[in-house]
């Protein structure tokens, strides 16, 4: 499975050759260096541990510093994993680099990130309830109204109501790659992706072909 970690830069618009305007998200993807190759026999699952955003050794703690030195790789600020079905088939080893050029223009990708946290929200904004009448006589404008039967004397699990909104892991699938700027490690995808600007995201080849 092809995948790379990166950061969301922000959104903008691009014009196609036919003059159509397309909303796009600009992503700083990688580059990521393979720090450790995990296998099912030794670690219980197949994955590549990768590092991103190189920093001086003094900016990481001693355990991490020793981990990087033992592998003979650079010191990174971010350490993440890319789960694989079978490491042997990927042909990656410690020290190899994963760059944005693993994707091509027109390819479909899935993007995973953490959505923006919005705090405690009412039922109208959180679940898109239409609300009550807006007239002056109404005493229920944005309340969630009846909570159901009183006989159970409890709230059923999954009941939609006010509560915390956002700050959840979200995956958007099937986004089209509009452009790949390998020199700047930039990936441009069509549409919106979860997370705020500068947030950490994971891009992989789409599970839906």
ChimeraX attribute file (.defattr): number of C-alpha atoms within 10 A of each C-alpha:
attribute: neighborCount
match mode: 1-to-1
recipient: residues
	/A:1	14
	/A:2	15
	/A:3	22
	/A:4	24
	/A:5	28
	/A:6	23
	/A:7	21
	/A:8	22
	/A:9	17
	/A:10	17
	/A:11	17
	/A:12	14
	/A:13	13
	/A:14	14
	/A:15	10
	/A:16	10
	/A:17	7
	/A:18	6
	/A:19	8
	/A:20	8
	/A:21	11
	/A:22	14
	/A:23	13
	/A:24	22
	/A:25	19
	/A:26	24
	/A:27	26
	/A:28	21
	/A:29	30
	/A:30	23
	/A:31	22
	/A:32	25
	/A:33	24
	/A:34	24
	/A:35	28
	/A:36	20
	/A:37	18
	/A:38	19
	/A:39	17
	/A:40	12
	/A:41	8
	/A:42	8
	/A:43	10
	/A:44	9
	/A:45	14
	/A:46	20
	/A:47	19
	/A:48	22
	/A:49	18
	/A:50	26
	/A:51	26
	/A:52	23
	/A:53	15
	/A:54	14
	/A:55	13
	/A:56	11
	/A:57	17
	/A:58	9
	/A:59	11
	/A:60	14
	/A:61	9
	/A:62	11
	/A:63	8
	/A:64	15
	/A:65	17
	/A:66	14
	/A:67	14
	/A:68	18
	/A:69	12
	/A:70	10
	/A:71	13
	/A:72	12
	/A:73	17
	/A:74	19
	/A:75	24
	/A:76	22
	/A:77	14
	/A:78	14
	/A:79	17
	/A:80	16
	/A:81	20
	/A:82	20
	/A:83	16
	/A:84	18
	/A:85	13
	/A:86	14
	/A:87	19
	/A:88	12
	/A:89	9
	/A:90	12
	/A:91	8
	/A:92	15
	/A:93	15
	/A:94	16
	/A:95	16
	/A:96	14
	/A:97	15
	/A:98	21
	/A:99	19
	/A:100	25
	/A:101	16
	/A:102	13
	/A:103	21
	/A:104	14
	/A:105	15
	/A:106	14
	/A:107	16
	/A:108	21
	/A:109	22
	/A:110	19
	/A:111	23
	/A:112	19
	/A:113	22
	/A:114	18
	/A:115	18
	/A:116	16
	/A:117	13
	/A:118	11
	/A:119	11
	/A:120	12
	/A:121	15
	/A:122	18
	/A:123	20
	/A:124	16
	/A:125	13
	/A:126	17
	/A:127	14
	/A:128	9
	/A:129	15
	/A:130	13
	/A:131	15
	/A:132	14
	/A:133	12
	/A:134	11
	/A:135	9
	/A:136	8
	/A:137	7
	/A:138	9
	/A:139	11
	/A:140	14
	/A:141	15
	/A:142	16
	/A:143	16
	/A:144	18
	/A:145	12
	/A:146	6
	/A:147	12
	/A:148	11
	/A:149	10
	/A:150	8
	/A:151	6
	/A:152	8
	/A:153	7
	/A:154	10
	/A:155	11
	/A:156	11
	/A:157	6
	/A:158	6
	/A:159	9
	/A:160	13
	/A:161	17
	/A:162	16
	/A:163	12
	/A:164	13
	/A:165	18
	/A:166	18
	/A:167	15
	/A:168	13
	/A:169	13
	/A:170	16
	/A:171	17
	/A:172	16
	/A:173	18
	/A:174	17
	/A:175	21
	/A:176	19
	/A:177	20
	/A:178	21
	/A:179	18
	/A:180	22
	/A:181	14
	/A:182	15
	/A:183	9
	/A:184	12
	/A:185	16
	/A:186	22
	/A:187	25
	/A:188	22
	/A:189	26
	/A:190	22
	/A:191	18
	/A:192	16
	/A:193	26
	/A:194	22
	/A:195	23
	/A:196	16
	/A:197	14
	/A:198	13
	/A:199	16
	/A:200	20
	/A:201	23
	/A:202	20
	/A:203	25
	/A:204	19
	/A:205	20
	/A:206	19
	/A:207	11
	/A:208	9
	/A:209	8
